[in-house]
């Protein structure tokens, strides 16, 4: 049996091998389908979640590696879309197809927790997630807006 703490709740998982990717535990065993499968190789960022506040790729992180760490998915970032990054994403109409946006939001939120006044270079370095639609200018603008909001809080 594996114990895991996700979005403020403890879960016990039976018959789940420790080498199962966290992504599939979240989606298939816990029903948290906001985290997306993209490449399966930690190259696109669609599966980004937070583990103890740090952005990690759930497709290459095994559930056995999690231990007592706290996992946050997009469903746990805020229950009502009120996180500053989520609000900024709406304000700047960031999504086009939307597939990468959960990973983008989670990566941006983790970055802003460490640096709430990022330069364009900081954003470009931290936001390595792939957006096939090329909404990078809107992503950068949304991050700047969210950063400004976070500095006020």
Phi, psi and omega in degrees: 000138178247135174254137181216143180251114183230128176051042175083004181234144174272142179228143173247127183244121177263148175058034175245114179298146182298337181272006177293130177301139178307322180308313184285331174295314180299311185285309190273329184258329181253353177071020179265089189268007177294324178287126188259151170270129178242284186249334182078007184229015180062036180246347184248332178087002182297335185262018184297129173228174175254136171238113187051041175085351181263141177288128175224158179265116185290342181286336182243006177257120181280151180297331178292335178286340188290317180057233182266008180295158179260124180259135175236128176254178178302327179293336181261352179299314168199145183281342186236015180074021185266000176297141182307325179291318179297318178296319180293324179300318178291315182302320183263008177049050186295309188296141170249281173281329174091349187299318184276352192296325178298312178297321179297314181298315181294321178294316180296317181297318179295318179298315183290337174293334179262332184214098183268016174217060186284144172279171175302320179296319177300316180296313181298324180288315184285326187265074181272358179302145181271133173240109183294337181273349177074037181274025184304320178298321178289325177298312180299316180297319180294320179296319178298318179295316179296320179299316179299316179297318181293328178292332179288332185281000000 
